[in-house]
Amino acid sequence: MNRELIATRFDHAAPERQVALLLLDALQKLADAGEVDAACRIAGRACVILRHGSPGNERRFNALLHRLTPRLGASNEETAKRGAPAMEGN
C-alpha cells in the first residue's frame, strides 16, 4: 500500500484517493500495533461513508476489513492474557 501512496503523492487530480490511501496505511499500522478492533471499526465506518459516493475507495476499505477480521479473535485473546477486559459482542 505504501507504494500506491508514493505513486500518487503528486497526483493533484486525486486528493480523495490520496486521503483514503493515507487512512488505510494508518489503519494497518493501528492494527499492527494490536488495535485490530479499533482499525476494523474505523474501516467499517469508512465503508459506509464511501459506499455510494466513492465505490473504488470503499472497496479498498472493504479489502482491509477482510484482511483484518481473521486477526480479531487473536487480538481479543491477547487482550485477555494481559488482564484487560476483552470487547464483548463484536
JOWO-V168901 format. One record per residue. RES is the residue in one letter. PSI is psi as a letter, one per 20 degrees, with the letter a starting at -180 (999 if undefined). NEAR is the number of other C-alpha atoms within 10 Angstrom. D_LAST is the distance of its C-alpha to the last C-alpha in Angstrom with 2 decimals. Layout:
RES/PSI/NEAR/D_LAST
RES/PSI/NEAR/D_LAST
//
This chain:
M/h/11/27.01
N/h/11/29.33
R/g/8/32.26
E/g/12/31.19
L/g/17/30.91
I/g/12/34.33
A/h/11/35.84
T/j/16/34.93
R/g/13/35.66
F/j/11/38.95
D/n/11/38.09
H/i/9/38.71
A/i/9/38.14
A/l/11/34.39
P/h/13/32.92
E/g/12/29.74
R/g/19/29.20
Q/g/21/30.04
V/g/13/27.50
A/g/18/24.78
L/h/21/25.83
L/g/15/25.93
L/g/16/22.38
L/g/23/21.19
D/g/16/23.15
A/g/13/21.71
L/h/23/18.06
Q/g/20/19.10
K/h/14/20.77
L/g/16/17.82
A/g/19/15.75
D/h/13/18.90
A/j/9/19.11
G/j/17/15.91
E/l/17/13.66
V/g/24/11.70
D/g/20/8.46
A/g/13/11.07
A/g/22/13.01
C/g/24/10.50
R/g/14/9.87
I/g/15/13.67
A/h/24/14.51
G/g/17/12.67
R/h/13/14.66
A/h/19/17.69
C/g/20/17.42
V/g/13/17.59
I/g/13/20.46
L/i/17/22.35
R/g/16/21.95
H/h/10/25.35
G/h/10/27.32
S/m/13/26.72
P/h/13/25.46
G/g/13/26.55
N/h/21/24.42
E/g/22/21.43
R/h/14/21.87
R/g/18/21.87
F/h/27/18.45
N/g/19/17.16
A/g/12/18.81
L/g/19/17.19
L/g/20/13.67
H/h/12/15.03
R/h/12/16.47
L/h/19/13.52
T/h/15/10.66
P/h/11/12.65
R/i/15/12.62
L/g/17/8.95
G/g/14/9.78
A/h/13/13.02
S/g/18/11.83
N/h/21/9.94
E/g/13/13.14
E/h/14/15.36
T/g/16/13.94
A/h/13/14.56
K/h/10/17.98
R/i/10/18.93
G/i/9/18.45
A/q/10/15.81
P/p/11/13.01
A/q/16/9.71
M/p/11/6.61
E/q/6/5.63
G/j/4/3.82
N/999/9/0.00
//
